[in-house]
Amino acid sequence: MNEAQRILVVDDEEVALINLVYVLKKEGYAVTGVQSGPEAVKLLARHEYDLVLTDLKMEKVDGMEVLARARERHPDIEVIMITGYATVDSAIEAMKAGAYHYIAKPYKLDEVRKVVREALEKTALKRENQRLKEHLKVFRGGVRLITKNARMGKLLEMAAQVAATESNVVLCGESGTGKELLARFIHQASPRKEGPLLSINCGAFSEELLTNELFGHERGAFTGADSMKKGLIEMAHGGTLFLDEITEMALPMQVKLLRAIQEREVLRVGGTKTIKIDVRFIAATNRNLQEEVRAGHFRQDLYFRINVVSLTLPPLAERKDDIPLLVQHFLEKYAALTGREMEGLSPEAMAILTRYDFPGNVRELENIIERGVALAKGPVIEAAQLPDDLRGLAIKTFRRREDGEVPTLDEQEKAYIQWVLEENGGNRSATAKILGIDRVSLWRKLKKYGLEK
């Protein structure tokens, strides 16, 4: 079970302190109460808290000093000011100094509960974002491959090992899984990193145009060939050529590529003299290459030449533990591009993404986050800024009861909580996060509906 969120309450009025501590403890928080600023400063130096509620006017060390010390020691902590001396000036001063909120005495307990809950959510969001940033892995060569997934980790270790060799590589995986990014990683981690990395999508050209792009042509080779043009294979000399969607290449073109790989030389269209090349080939496909060979769509001899080492990238649906990391990465990317200050996603929005299977893989996730940043009304992407078809996944279908009656709200809530709990394998922390409530509130609902076990 996760620890309760920790709150430090500072108030030199004993009765007010006792009452506030009592109210917050009833909400399930771990609350420490002290009657002076110096005591609060000592505790902040020794312990970590999720939230501080402090009186503004106190002797020796006032609330502004407590605020300053709290933010100094724990930059991600939120501080709520409480005072019986409410003035516009003091409110503005506290907010400018970084206070989350300002509450005047006498206050309403419902208001305090709401502000405390929202402040704790903001602290949790900042800490989660910081944790995600610490997990972002930057591999050598400046290529960012972000993962904490065990399967992806082994794949990257193998890719780094293969990169040190001269072997040709085939990258397999669904569209949008990051095959081109992995090709760049292999190139940057190889002895060829100082050479060029060129790429071409083999499915984007007709056979004639692909021949011209890969092998180039001599002047006068055909109508309109007013000057000599080097092909990509020749231009990649000393480096790497990435052949994306290689299974889209026509069989006659495959014969020409096979000869270039075997003989390590190319002949430009219209040329009579071969040109020596030193190129590493990395190919990619979203198809099963062996099945393409058996079906006669891909030459077996080329298969053995190009497929010295094969690496298969898993779809995003099989590495869902990477979704929060990738979200953070894309959030930072598009926040920087748009000049916006973004803090993260709401728990509801993140829960929707982690339940989605992403048929478009990482590319689709990036598109969703770019859209969210563009539409967000504040620093947090809410569920409302996600595409409609994704938000629909968060709503459990309403059905009439067996007796034909419309179910009550309690019945719907019970069914939904039970479903989310089952979807998370009984994990109450994950369930509470998806529902947007704390563990104590979840426990109360489980008890109410007889779902404790």
N, C-alpha and C positions, 0 to 999 in steps of 0.2 A: 504493500500500500504506500502511495506517495505521501510525503510529509505535508501537513497543513501549511498554507501560506503564512509567512511570518510578518507580523505588524508590530511596530513600535509606537506607543502612544505617549505623548509628553504633554502634561498639563499640571500647573502648580496649584490648581484647585482640586483638593482631594476628592470631593464628592463627584465632580464632573469627570475626573479620571476614572474613579471606580465604576461609574455608570457606563462610560464609553467602553471600557475594557470588558465589562459584563456583556454588553450588547454584541460586541464583535466576537467574543468567544462563543456566544450562542449561535453565531453564523458559521462556526466551524474553523475559525482562524486560530493560529497560535499567537497570542497577544502578550506583549510585555508592556507594563505601564510604569512610568517614572514621573516624579514630581518636579524635576528641575532640568534645565538645559545642560549643565555639566554632567549629570548622570547619563543623559541621552548621548552626549558626545563620546563618553567612555564606552558605552555599549556599541555605538556605531563603529568604533575603532577595533572592537574585538569580535563582533558578530555581523552576520549578513542578514539583512531584512529585505522583504519584498515591498514594503510600504511604510512610510512614517506619517503619523498624524500629530501635529504639534501646535500648541497654543502659540500665538504670536507674541503677546506681551508677558515676559517673564523676567525675573531678576537675574543679574550676572550674565547669563547666556540666553538671549531671546530666540524666538522662532526663526528669525532670519539667519541667525548664526547656525542653528541646528540644520536649517535647509542647506546652507553653504557647506557645512561639514559632511552632511549626508551625500550630497552630489559629488563632493571631492573624493570621498572614500569609495562610493558606489555610484558611478555615473549613470547607471541604468535604473536607479531607484526613483520612485515617484514620491513626492511630498505634498501632503494636503495641509493647508493652514486653517486653524480654527481660532477664532478670537471673539471677545465680547466688545472689542473696540473697532467695529467695522467702519472703515472709511474708504472712499474711492482711492485715495492716494496710497494707503497701505495695501489695498488689493492689487493695484497696478504694480507697486514695488515688488510684491511677492511673486506675481506672475512673471514679471521681467526677470526675476532672479531664478526662475525655473520651477516654481510651484505648479503642481498639476491642477489644483483647484483651491478655491477660497470659500470657506463656510463661516457664516456669522452666527454667533450665539444670540438668542437661543435657537438651536437648530432642530429640524425635524429628523427623527431617526430614519425614516424611509429615504430621505435625501442622503443621509450619511451612508446608509447601506449601498445605495445606488452608486454614489461617487467612489466609494471604496472598491466596489466590484469592478468598476470601469478602470480605475487606476491600476488595480492588480492585473487586469487583462493587458493593459498597456505594458506594464513591467514584464509580464510573461512573454509578450510578443517581442519585445526588444531583446530579451535574453535568448529566446529561441532563434532569432535572426543572428545574434552573435555566435551562438553555437553552430549554426549552419555555415557561417563564414569561416569558422575555424576548421570545418570539415572539407571546405573546398580545396581540392588538390590541384596544384599547378605543376604539371610535369615539365621536364626540361624541353627546351626549344621554344618555350612561350606558348605551346599548345595546351589549352585548358581542357582536361578530361576530368569531369566531375563525377565522383562516385564514392559510395561506401558499401556498394553491393559486392558480396564475396565473389560471385561469378564474374562480374566485370573486373574486379581486382585481379583475378587470375588471368583473364584475357589480356589485360594491360601488361602484366608481368611477362607473358609470352610474347606480346608485341614488342616490348623493349628488348627481349632476348633476340628475336628475329631481326630487329632493326640493325643490330650490329653485324649481320651477315650480308651477303650479296644476293640471297635467295629472292626469287619472285614470290609474290604473295597474292592470294585471293581473299577478299573480304566479303563475307556473306551476311545477309540479314535483310529484314524488311525495310522498305523505304522509310527514311526519316530516323533511322537508328544511329546515324553518325558515322557512316562508312568513310566519307571523305575526310572528316575530322581525324579519324584513326589513321588514314593514309598520311595525313600531314604529320601526325605524331611519329609514325614510323620513319618518315623522311627526316624530320628534325632530330630524331634520336640516332640517326645512322651516320656513318663516315661521309655520306654524300650531302650532309646538311648545308655545306657551302655552295653546292651546285643548285641548279634550278629544280623546282617542282612544278610540273605542268600537268594539266588535267583536261580531259575531254569526255563528253557524254556520247557514247557510241550510238545511242538510240536517237540522237538529235539530227543525224545527217543521213542522206542517201549514201549508197555504196560509193558512187563517184566522188561526192564531196568529202566523204570520210577518207578516201584514198588521198585526196589532195591535201586534207588537213594533216594527216599523219606522215605522209611521205614527201609532200611539197611537189614542186614542178620546176622544170627548166623554162627559160624564156622561149616563147614560140611553141610550147608543147601543145597548146590548143588555142582556139580563137579567144582573144582577150588576155592571154598570158603574155603581157607586155614586159614583164620582168621576172627574174628568178625568185622563187619563194621556197624557203626552207620549211620542211614539215616539222611537226611537233616532236617526232622521235629524234630527229637530228638536233633540234633546239634543246632537247633534254639531255644532251651529252654531258656526262659527269654528274648527272642528277637522277631524278625519278620522274616517270610518266605514270599518271593515274588514269586508268581506263575504266570509267564508270559505266555500268550496265553493259558489260562486255558481251553478254548473251544476246544482245540486240544486233550484234555484228553479223553481216551476211557471210555465208560459207566461203565465197571467193576471197573476201577481205580477210577472213581468218587464215587462209593459206599465205597471203602476203605478210601478215603479222608473224606467223610461225617462222617464216624464212628469216625475217629481221631478227627475231629472238635467237634462232639457232646460229645464224651466220654472223650476228653482231654487225650487220651492215644494212644499208638501205639504198634504194635506187629511186631517185626522183622521177616523177612522171615526165616522160620525154627525154630522160637522161640516158647516158651510155656508160657512165662511170659510177661504180658503187662507192659509198661513203661509210667509213668505219664509225661505229657508235659504241658508246659505253653508257648504257642506260639500265636502270633497275625498273622493272614493271610491277605495278600494283594494280590489280583488277578488282572490280566490285560487281556484285549481282544480287538482285533480290529473288532470284530463282535458285532451284536446286541444280547445281552444275552437273552432278552425276546423272540426274534424270534427263537433262538436256543432251548429254552425250549419248545415253541409251536411245533417246528419241531421234537421234541423228541431226539435231539442231546445232550441236557444238562438236567440233573436231576433237577426237580423242588425243591425237598427238599434240595439239595445242593445249589441251587440258593438262597433260603431264608437264608441259614446258612452263605453263603459267602458274599452275597450282602446286608449287613446291611446298608451300605452307598455306594452310587454310585457317582463317579466323572467323568465327561466327558471332556477330553481335546480337545479344538478346533483345527482344522487343521491350518497350518500356513497361508493358503489363507484367513482365517477369522480373522487373527490378524496381518495384514501387517504392522501396525504401530510399531510392534516389530522387523521388519526386520533390520533396522539400528542398533538397540541395539545388536541384536544377531550377526550381522556382526562384530561390534566392539569387542564383546566378543571373537568370534572365531579368529579374526585377532590378538588380543593380545595373545591368546593361542598358535597359530601356529608360530607367530613371536618369542615367547619365546622358543618354541621347536626347531626351526631352527636357532636361534641366529641371526635373521634378524631384522633390524630396519624398521618397517612398519608404515606408516602414515595413510593409509586409502584407500578408493576406489575413483576413479574418478567419477565426477557427472554422466557421461554417464553409467558407470558400475553400480552405485547404482540405477539409474533410471531403468535399465534393470531388476535388481533383484526385485525392488518393483512392477514391472508389471507382474512378473512371478508368477504362481500359486503354484509351489512347490508340485507336487504330492508325493514327498518323504519327505515332511515336514522339520522339523528342521534338521533332519539327513542329508538330501540332501543339505541344505544350508551350513552346516558345511563342507561337502565334497567339495563344490564349493569354499569355502574360503581357505581350505587347499590346493586345487589345485592352486588357485590364488597366494597364498604366494609362492608356489614352483616355479611357472612360471614367477612371476613378475620380470621385469628387473630393477626396482628401488623400492623406498619406497611406491609407489602407485600402486594398482591393477587396470589395465586399462581394458576396455571392451574386448580387444584382448585376455586377459588371462581368460575370461569366456568360458565355453563350447560352441561349435558351435551352438547347438540347442537353447541356450539362446540368443546368439547374433543375431540370425535370427529373434527373436521377435522384435528387435529394428528397423527393416527395413520394412517400409510399402510397400505392393505389388505395383509394377509399372503396370499400365494398359494403353492401348491406349485410346485416347479420343473417344467420340461418333462418330466423323467424321472419325475415323480410323487413325488419325495422332498421332505420338508419342508426349506426352506432353512436354512442355518446362521445363527448370530447375525451372523457377519462378513458374510455375503451380504446379510442384511437391513440391516445398518448401511451397507454400501456403496451399496445401492439407495436408502436413505433420504437419505444425504448427496448422492448424485448428483441425486435429485429436488429437494431443497431448493436446491441450487446452480443447477439449471435454472430453478426458480421465481423465483430472484433474478437471472436473467440473467447468471450467472457471477460475481456480486459476492461475493467471499470474506468481506468484513467483515460484510455482512448475513447471509450463510449462517452464519458463526461465531456471530453474536448469536442467531439462531434456535435453533441447536444447543446454545447455552449453554456454548460453549467459547471459548478465545481463538484468535487467528489462527495462532499457532504450533502449537497442538494440531490445528487443522484441516489445516494444511499436512502434518503428520505422517500424518494419516489419508488425505489425498489421495495422498500418496506411497505409503502402505501398499497402497492399493487401485488404484494406477495411474491416478489421476484428475487428476494434476497439470496436464494440458493441457486 
